[in-house]
Amino acid sequence: MRPTLQTRKLFRALWLLALINIVGVLGYMYFEDYSFEDALYMTIQTVSTVGFNEVQPFTGGGKYFTIFLILTSFGTFAYGASIIVQLVFDGSLASYYKYYRVQGKIDKLENHVIICGFGRNGKQVARKLQAYKQPFVVVDLQEEKMSSFDPGNLLYLVGNASADEILKQAGIGRAKALVAALHQDADNLFVVVTANQMNPGLYMVSRANEESSKTKLVAAGASSTVMPNEVGGAHMADHLMSPDVVEFIDHLSVGGSSQTNIEEILVNDILAENTQQISDLDIRKTTGCTVIGYKTENGHYVINPGADVKLTPNSKLFVLGTTDQIVKLQQLFS
């Protein structure tokens, strides 16, 4: 999506055309004392070779300047016109415009997610982020992968996800998270290392194909790793052993794409002088949501916590509810 050699040719041609017109206008104003409007009129007629009628009879230098302008501008005009026609018909001009339109939208993003790699896993991440209404940018080497995924609204860049320039264009300095979903562990490792250097505070989730890669990815800066094959195999085994339980869990969604959702709440956002325990929040009565879990500031999880559990800074609550109930919950603590 970056400007190509063809579009650089276009700028060169436009610059030459502009230069010829500037020289023509200044020449007629100097040799014939034309006004700017008359000088521009004469220059356009001469450069475009459509034939002309003099605004006023030439004096000495005007004729010689016109001959010079015709000889120097003919090749330039033909070259510029041919390049413009070529770019219009081969789609390069449209691609150039699309690149800057998309880049302009990306430059306005903050606290977004960067998805590196848009295969099966990358698309699953994108769908989930869409359900969450979380802005994101996709980076992949193959533009055709993006064409089948909501092309009208998808913000994407075509390039190497481990390249500093591409990550800068994706707004890595303003992003809150990155997903490394490339096919090869080595590529994901390189992306994590590069991204960690550019934004050390970035939360990064990386795909891992081999068990040995997980430790390396975490050491390189990944916050967590996921092995798709391992997760898929475990899910299949769960279907064999407890199919109804798995089907029930599948109806739950982390986000807004299902009728029943799980949401997390940072206690720091809701903690006040009169909120010492879970019971003080009165979440069930005011929103209909149910508190199903609690994560302490030390990272310990409490399943189905009691109403008397004390709330502490930097801890989290996990609640279960319908879409409408989750909306009420978000409005309550917004």
DRENDO-1510 file (C-alpha; in Angstrom, 1 decimal, always signed):
<recs>
REC; n; res; u; v; w
REC; 1; MET; +0.0; +0.0; +0.0 .
REC; 2; ARG; +3.0; +2.3; +0.2 .
REC; 3; PRO; +3.5; +4.7; -2.8 .
REC; 4; THR; +4.9; +2.6; -5.6 .
REC; 5; LEU; +7.4; +3.5; -8.4 .
REC; 6; GLN; +4.4; +4.3; -10.6 .
REC; 7; THR; +3.1; +6.9; -8.2 .
REC; 8; ARG; +6.5; +8.4; -7.8 .
REC; 9; LYS; +6.6; +8.7; -11.6 .
REC; 10; LEU; +3.3; +10.5; -11.4 .
REC; 11; PHE; +4.7; +13.1; -8.9 .
REC; 12; ARG; +7.7; +13.6; -11.1 .
REC; 13; ALA; +5.5; +14.2; -14.2 .
REC; 14; LEU; +3.3; +16.6; -12.2 .
REC; 15; TRP; +6.3; +18.5; -11.0 .
REC; 16; LEU; +7.7; +18.8; -14.5 .
REC; 17; LEU; +4.3; +20.0; -15.8 .
REC; 18; ALA; +4.1; +22.6; -13.0 .
REC; 19; LEU; +7.6; +23.7; -13.6 .
REC; 20; ILE; +6.9; +24.3; -17.4 .
REC; 21; ASN; +3.8; +26.2; -16.5 .
REC; 22; ILE; +5.6; +28.4; -14.0 .
REC; 23; VAL; +8.4; +29.2; -16.5 .
REC; 24; GLY; +5.7; +30.0; -19.2 .
REC; 25; VAL; +3.8; +32.3; -17.0 .
REC; 26; LEU; +6.9; +34.2; -15.8 .
REC; 27; GLY; +8.2; +34.3; -19.3 .
REC; 28; TYR; +5.1; +35.9; -20.8 .
REC; 29; MET; +4.9; +38.3; -17.9 .
REC; 30; TYR; +8.5; +39.3; -18.4 .
REC; 31; PHE; +8.8; +39.5; -22.2 .
REC; 32; GLU; +5.3; +40.7; -23.1 .
REC; 33; ASP; +4.2; +42.4; -19.9 .
REC; 34; TYR; +1.1; +40.2; -19.7 .
REC; 35; SER; -1.1; +40.0; -16.6 .
REC; 36; PHE; -0.9; +36.8; -14.7 .
REC; 37; GLU; -4.3; +35.7; -16.1 .
REC; 38; ASP; -3.2; +36.4; -19.7 .
REC; 39; ALA; +0.2; +34.8; -19.2 .
REC; 40; LEU; -1.4; +31.6; -17.7 .
REC; 41; TYR; -3.9; +31.5; -20.7 .
REC; 42; MET; -1.1; +31.7; -23.2 .
REC; 43; THR; +1.0; +29.1; -21.4 .
REC; 44; ILE; -1.8; +26.5; -21.2 .
REC; 45; GLN; -2.5; +27.0; -24.9 .
REC; 46; THR; +1.1; +26.6; -25.8 .
REC; 47; VAL; +2.0; +23.7; -23.6 .
REC; 48; SER; -1.1; +21.7; -24.5 .
REC; 49; THR; -0.4; +22.2; -28.2 .
REC; 50; VAL; -4.0; +22.9; -29.0 .
REC; 51; GLY; -3.2; +26.0; -31.0 .
REC; 52; PHE; -3.6; +29.6; -29.8 .
REC; 53; ASN; -4.7; +33.0; -30.5 .
REC; 54; GLU; -2.4; +35.7; -29.1 .
REC; 55; VAL; -4.0; +37.8; -26.3 .
REC; 56; GLN; -2.2; +40.8; -27.9 .
REC; 57; PRO; +0.4; +40.9; -30.7 .
REC; 58; PHE; +3.9; +39.7; -29.7 .
REC; 59; THR; +6.7; +42.2; -29.5 .
REC; 60; GLY; +10.3; +41.1; -30.0 .
REC; 61; GLY; +11.0; +38.5; -27.3 .
REC; 62; GLY; +7.6; +36.9; -27.1 .
REC; 63; LYS; +7.9; +35.0; -30.4 .
REC; 64; TYR; +11.3; +33.5; -29.4 .
REC; 65; PHE; +10.1; +32.6; -26.0 .
REC; 66; THR; +7.0; +30.8; -27.4 .
REC; 67; ILE; +9.3; +28.8; -29.7 .
REC; 68; PHE; +11.4; +27.8; -26.7 .
REC; 69; LEU; +8.3; +26.9; -24.7 .
REC; 70; ILE; +6.8; +24.7; -27.4 .
REC; 71; LEU; +10.1; +22.8; -27.9 .
REC; 72; THR; +10.7; +22.2; -24.2 .
REC; 73; SER; +7.1; +21.5; -23.2 .
REC; 74; PHE; +6.0; +19.1; -25.9 .
REC; 75; GLY; +7.8; +16.0; -24.6 .
REC; 76; THR; +7.1; +16.9; -20.9 .
REC; 77; PHE; +3.3; +17.2; -21.5 .
REC; 78; ALA; +3.2; +13.9; -23.5 .
REC; 79; TYR; +5.1; +12.1; -20.8 .
REC; 80; GLY; +3.0; +13.4; -18.0 .
REC; 81; ALA; -0.3; +12.7; -19.8 .
REC; 82; SER; +0.8; +9.1; -20.6 .
REC; 83; ILE; +1.8; +8.4; -17.0 .
REC; 84; ILE; -1.5; +9.8; -15.6 .
REC; 85; VAL; -3.6; +7.7; -18.1 .
REC; 86; GLN; -1.6; +4.6; -17.2 .
REC; 87; LEU; -2.1; +5.1; -13.5 .
REC; 88; VAL; -5.8; +5.7; -13.8 .
REC; 89; PHE; -6.4; +2.5; -15.9 .
REC; 90; ASP; -4.1; +0.1; -13.9 .
REC; 91; GLY; -5.6; +1.2; -10.5 .
REC; 92; SER; -2.3; +2.5; -9.0 .
REC; 93; LEU; -3.8; +6.0; -8.5 .
REC; 94; ALA; -6.8; +4.5; -6.6 .
REC; 95; SER; -4.4; +2.4; -4.5 .
REC; 96; TYR; -2.3; +5.4; -3.7 .
REC; 97; TYR; -5.4; +7.4; -2.5 .
REC; 98; LYS; -6.6; +4.4; -0.5 .
REC; 99; TYR; -3.2; +4.1; +1.3 .
REC; 100; TYR; -3.3; +7.7; +2.5 .
REC; 101; ARG; -7.0; +7.5; +3.4 .
REC; 102; VAL; -6.4; +4.4; +5.6 .
REC; 103; GLN; -3.1; +5.8; +7.0 .
REC; 104; GLY; -5.0; +8.9; +8.0 .
REC; 105; LYS; -7.5; +6.9; +10.0 .
REC; 106; ILE; -4.7; +4.8; +11.7 .
REC; 107; ASP; -2.9; +8.0; +12.7 .
REC; 108; LYS; -6.0; +9.0; +14.7 .
REC; 109; LEU; -6.1; +5.7; +16.7 .
REC; 110; GLU; -5.1; +5.4; +20.4 .
REC; 111; ASN; -5.2; +2.4; +22.7 .
REC; 112; HIS; -5.8; +0.1; +19.7 .
REC; 113; VAL; -4.6; -3.4; +19.0 .
REC; 114; ILE; -2.2; -4.4; +16.3 .
REC; 115; ILE; -2.7; -7.8; +14.7 .
REC; 116; CYS; +0.4; -9.2; +13.0 .
REC; 117; GLY; -0.6; -11.9; +10.6 .
REC; 118; PHE; -4.1; -12.4; +9.2 .
REC; 119; GLY; -4.5; -16.1; +8.8 .
REC; 120; ARG; -7.1; -18.2; +10.5 .
REC; 121; ASN; -6.1; -17.1; +14.0 .
REC; 122; GLY; -5.6; -13.5; +13.1 .
REC; 123; LYS; -9.1; -13.3; +11.7 .
REC; 124; GLN; -10.6; -14.9; +14.8 .
REC; 125; VAL; -8.9; -12.2; +16.9 .
REC; 126; ALA; -10.3; -9.5; +14.6 .
REC; 127; ARG; -13.8; -10.9; +14.8 .
REC; 128; LYS; -13.6; -10.9; +18.6 .
REC; 129; LEU; -12.2; -7.4; +18.7 .
REC; 130; GLN; -15.0; -6.2; +16.5 .
REC; 131; ALA; -17.6; -7.7; +18.9 .
REC; 132; TYR; -15.8; -5.8; +21.6 .
REC; 133; LYS; -15.9; -2.6; +19.4 .
REC; 134; GLN; -12.1; -2.4; +20.1 .
REC; 135; PRO; -10.2; -0.6; +17.3 .
REC; 136; PHE; -7.4; -2.6; +15.7 .
REC; 137; VAL; -5.0; -2.5; +12.8 .
REC; 138; VAL; -4.0; -5.6; +10.8 .
REC; 139; VAL; -0.5; -6.1; +9.3 .
REC; 140; ASP; +0.2; -8.8; +6.8 .
REC; 141; LEU; +2.4; -9.3; +3.7 .
REC; 142; GLN; -0.5; -10.5; +1.5 .
REC; 143; GLU; -3.2; -7.9; +0.8 .
REC; 144; GLU; -5.6; -10.5; -0.7 .
REC; 145; LYS; -6.1; -12.0; +2.8 .
REC; 146; MET; -7.8; -8.7; +3.9 .
REC; 147; SER; -10.1; -8.5; +0.9 .
REC; 148; SER; -12.5; -11.1; +2.2 .
REC; 149; PHE; -12.8; -9.6; +5.7 .
REC; 150; ASP; -15.1; -6.5; +5.8 .
REC; 151; PRO; -12.8; -4.6; +3.4 .
REC; 152; GLY; -14.8; -1.4; +3.7 .
REC; 153; ASN; -14.0; -0.8; +7.4 .
REC; 154; LEU; -10.8; -2.9; +7.9 .
REC; 155; LEU; -7.7; -0.9; +8.7 .
REC; 156; TYR; -4.7; -2.7; +7.4 .
REC; 157; LEU; -1.1; -2.3; +6.2 .
REC; 158; VAL; +0.7; -4.5; +3.8 .
REC; 159; GLY; +4.3; -5.2; +4.8 .
REC; 160; ASN; +6.6; -7.1; +7.2 .
REC; 161; ALA; +5.2; -6.9; +10.7 .
REC; 162; SER; +8.7; -7.0; +12.2 .
REC; 163; ALA; +9.9; -3.9; +10.3 .
REC; 164; ASP; +10.2; -0.8; +12.4 .
REC; 165; GLU; +8.6; +1.4; +9.7 .
REC; 166; ILE; +5.5; -0.8; +9.4 .
REC; 167; LEU; +5.0; -0.9; +13.2 .
REC; 168; LYS; +5.4; +2.9; +13.4 .
REC; 169; GLN; +2.8; +3.3; +10.7 .
REC; 170; ALA; +0.5; +1.0; +12.7 .
REC; 171; GLY; +0.8; +3.4; +15.6 .
REC; 172; ILE; +2.7; +1.1; +18.0 .
REC; 173; GLY; +3.6; +4.0; +20.2 .
REC; 174; ARG; -0.1; +4.7; +20.9 .
REC; 175; ALA; -1.3; +1.0; +20.9 .
REC; 176; LYS; -2.2; -0.8; +24.0 .
REC; 177; ALA; -1.7; -4.4; +22.8 .
REC; 178; LEU; -0.2; -6.5; +20.0 .
REC; 179; VAL; -1.1; -10.0; +18.7 .
REC; 180; ALA; +1.6; -11.9; +17.0 .
REC; 181; ALA; -0.3; -14.5; +14.9 .
REC; 182; LEU; +2.2; -15.3; +12.2 .
REC; 183; HIS; +2.7; -18.9; +11.1 .
REC; 184; GLN; +6.3; -19.4; +12.1 .
REC; 185; ASP; +7.5; -19.1; +15.7 .
REC; 186; ALA; +10.7; -17.4; +14.6 .
REC; 187; ASP; +8.7; -14.7; +12.9 .
REC; 188; ASN; +6.5; -14.2; +16.0 .
REC; 189; LEU; +9.6; -14.0; +18.1 .
REC; 190; PHE; +11.1; -11.3; +15.9 .
REC; 191; VAL; +7.9; -9.3; +16.0 .
REC; 192; VAL; +7.8; -9.5; +19.8 .
REC; 193; VAL; +11.4; -8.4; +20.2 .
REC; 194; THR; +10.9; -5.5; +17.8 .
REC; 195; ALA; +7.7; -4.4; +19.3 .
REC; 196; ASN; +9.1; -4.6; +22.9 .
REC; 197; GLN; +11.9; -2.3; +21.9 .
REC; 198; MET; +9.6; +0.2; +20.4 .
REC; 199; ASN; +7.0; +0.1; +23.2 .
REC; 200; PRO; +8.2; -1.7; +26.3 .
REC; 201; GLY; +4.8; -1.3; +28.1 .
REC; 202; LEU; +2.8; -3.0; +25.3 .
REC; 203; TYR; +0.7; -6.0; +26.3 .
REC; 204; MET; +1.6; -8.8; +23.8 .
REC; 205; VAL; +0.0; -12.1; +23.0 .
REC; 206; SER; +1.8; -14.5; +20.7 .
REC; 207; ARG; +1.0; -17.6; +18.9 .
REC; 208; ALA; +3.4; -20.6; +19.5 .
REC; 209; ASN; +3.5; -23.8; +17.5 .
REC; 210; GLU; +6.2; -25.6; +19.6 .
REC; 211; GLU; +6.3; -26.0; +23.4 .
REC; 212; SER; +10.0; -24.8; +23.4 .
REC; 213; SER; +9.0; -21.5; +21.8 .
REC; 214; LYS; +6.7; -20.4; +24.6 .
REC; 215; THR; +9.6; -19.8; +27.0 .
REC; 216; LYS; +11.5; -17.8; +24.4 .
REC; 217; LEU; +8.6; -15.7; +23.5 .
REC; 218; VAL; +7.9; -14.8; +27.1 .
REC; 219; ALA; +11.6; -14.0; +27.6 .
REC; 220; ALA; +11.5; -11.8; +24.6 .
REC; 221; GLY; +8.6; -9.7; +26.0 .
REC; 222; ALA; +5.4; -11.6; +25.3 .
REC; 223; SER; +2.8; -11.2; +28.1 .
REC; 224; SER; +1.3; -14.6; +27.2 .
REC; 225; THR; +1.4; -17.3; +24.6 .
REC; 226; VAL; -1.2; -19.5; +23.0 .
REC; 227; MET; -0.7; -22.8; +21.2 .
REC; 228; PRO; -3.7; -23.2; +18.8 .
REC; 229; ASN; -3.1; -26.9; +18.2 .
REC; 230; GLU; -3.0; -27.6; +21.9 .
REC; 231; VAL; -6.1; -25.5; +22.6 .
REC; 232; GLY; -8.0; -27.2; +19.8 .
REC; 233; GLY; -7.0; -30.7; +20.9 .
REC; 234; ALA; -8.1; -30.0; +24.5 .
REC; 235; HIS; -11.4; -28.6; +23.3 .
REC; 236; MET; -12.1; -31.8; +21.2 .
REC; 237; ALA; -11.3; -34.0; +24.3 .
REC; 238; ASP; -13.7; -31.9; +26.4 .
REC; 239; HIS; -16.4; -32.5; +23.8 .
REC; 240; LEU; -15.9; -36.2; +24.2 .
REC; 241; MET; -15.9; -36.3; +28.0 .
REC; 242; SER; -18.4; -33.5; +28.9 .
REC; 243; PRO; -20.3; -32.4; +25.7 .
REC; 244; ASP; -23.1; -30.6; +27.5 .
REC; 245; VAL; -20.7; -28.7; +29.7 .
REC; 246; VAL; -18.7; -27.6; +26.7 .
REC; 247; GLU; -21.8; -26.6; +24.8 .
REC; 248; PHE; -22.9; -24.5; +27.7 .
REC; 249; ILE; -19.5; -22.8; +27.9 .
REC; 250; ASP; -19.5; -22.2; +24.2 .
REC; 251; HIS; -22.6; -20.1; +24.7 .
REC; 252; LEU; -20.7; -17.8; +26.9 .
REC; 253; SER; -18.7; -15.0; +25.2 .
REC; 254; VAL; -15.9; -12.8; +26.3 .
REC; 255; GLY; -17.3; -9.7; +24.6 .
REC; 256; GLY; -20.6; -8.5; +23.0 .
REC; 257; SER; -21.2; -11.2; +20.3 .
REC; 258; SER; -23.3; -13.5; +22.4 .
REC; 259; GLN; -26.5; -13.3; +24.5 .
REC; 260; THR; -24.5; -14.2; +27.6 .
REC; 261; ASN; -21.2; -12.5; +28.3 .
REC; 262; ILE; -18.4; -12.5; +30.8 .
REC; 263; GLU; -16.9; -9.1; +31.6 .
REC; 264; GLU; -14.0; -8.0; +33.8 .
REC; 265; ILE; -14.0; -4.9; +36.0 .
REC; 266; LEU; -10.9; -3.3; +37.4 .
REC; 267; VAL; -11.5; -2.6; +41.0 .
REC; 268; ASN; -9.5; +0.6; +40.9 .
REC; 269; ASP; -12.3; +2.0; +38.6 .
REC; 270; ILE; -15.1; +1.4; +41.1 .
REC; 271; LEU; -13.3; +1.5; +44.5 .
REC; 272; ALA; -14.7; +4.2; +46.8 .
REC; 273; GLU; -14.9; +4.9; +50.5 .
REC; 274; ASN; -18.2; +3.1; +50.8 .
REC; 275; THR; -17.1; +0.1; +48.8 .
REC; 276; GLN; -15.1; -2.2; +51.0 .
REC; 277; GLN; -16.7; -5.6; +50.1 .
REC; 278; ILE; -18.4; -7.1; +47.0 .
REC; 279; SER; -21.7; -6.8; +48.8 .
REC; 280; ASP; -21.3; -3.0; +48.9 .
REC; 281; LEU; -21.4; -2.8; +45.1 .
REC; 282; ASP; -24.9; -4.4; +44.9 .
REC; 283; ILE; -24.2; -5.5; +41.3 .
REC; 284; ARG; -26.8; -8.2; +41.2 .
REC; 285; LYS; -29.6; -5.9; +42.3 .
REC; 286; THR; -28.7; -2.9; +40.2 .
REC; 287; THR; -27.6; -4.6; +36.9 .
REC; 288; GLY; -28.7; -8.3; +37.1 .
REC; 289; CYS; -25.1; -9.4; +36.6 .
REC; 290; THR; -23.6; -12.1; +38.8 .
REC; 291; VAL; -20.1; -12.0; +40.2 .
REC; 292; ILE; -18.4; -15.3; +39.3 .
REC; 293; GLY; -14.8; -14.6; +40.0 .
REC; 294; TYR; -12.3; -12.4; +41.7 .
REC; 295; LYS; -8.6; -11.9; +41.0 .
REC; 296; THR; -6.5; -10.5; +43.8 .
REC; 297; GLU; -3.7; -8.0; +43.4 .
REC; 298; ASN; -1.2; -10.9; +43.8 .
REC; 299; GLY; -2.7; -12.7; +40.8 .
REC; 300; HIS; -4.7; -15.4; +42.8 .
REC; 301; TYR; -8.1; -16.4; +41.5 .
REC; 302; VAL; -11.2; -16.9; +43.7 .
REC; 303; ILE; -14.1; -18.7; +42.0 .
REC; 304; ASN; -17.6; -17.7; +43.0 .
REC; 305; PRO; -16.4; -15.3; +45.7 .
REC; 306; GLY; -18.6; -14.6; +48.7 .
REC; 307; ALA; -20.3; -11.2; +49.3 .
REC; 308; ASP; -17.9; -10.5; +52.2 .
REC; 309; VAL; -14.8; -10.7; +50.1 .
REC; 310; LYS; -12.8; -7.5; +50.6 .
REC; 311; LEU; -12.0; -5.4; +47.6 .
REC; 312; THR; -8.4; -4.2; +47.2 .
REC; 313; PRO; -6.6; -1.9; +44.7 .
REC; 314; ASN; -5.3; -3.5; +41.5 .
REC; 315; SER; -7.7; -6.5; +41.8 .
REC; 316; LYS; -10.4; -7.5; +39.3 .
REC; 317; LEU; -14.0; -8.8; +39.3 .
REC; 318; PHE; -15.4; -11.1; +36.7 .
REC; 319; VAL; -19.2; -10.9; +36.1 .
REC; 320; LEU; -21.6; -12.9; +34.1 .
REC; 321; GLY; -24.7; -11.4; +32.4 .
REC; 322; THR; -26.8; -10.9; +29.3 .
REC; 323; THR; -25.9; -8.2; +26.8 .
REC; 324; ASP; -28.4; -5.8; +28.3 .
REC; 325; GLN; -27.1; -6.5; +31.8 .
REC; 326; ILE; -23.5; -5.9; +30.7 .
REC; 327; VAL; -24.5; -2.6; +29.2 .
REC; 328; LYS; -26.1; -1.5; +32.5 .
REC; 329; LEU; -23.0; -2.6; +34.3 .
REC; 330; GLN; -20.7; -0.6; +32.0 .
REC; 331; GLN; -23.0; +2.5; +32.4 .
REC; 332; LEU; -23.0; +2.1; +36.2 .
REC; 333; PHE; -19.2; +2.2; +36.4 .
REC; 334; SER; -18.4; +4.4; +33.5 .
</recs>
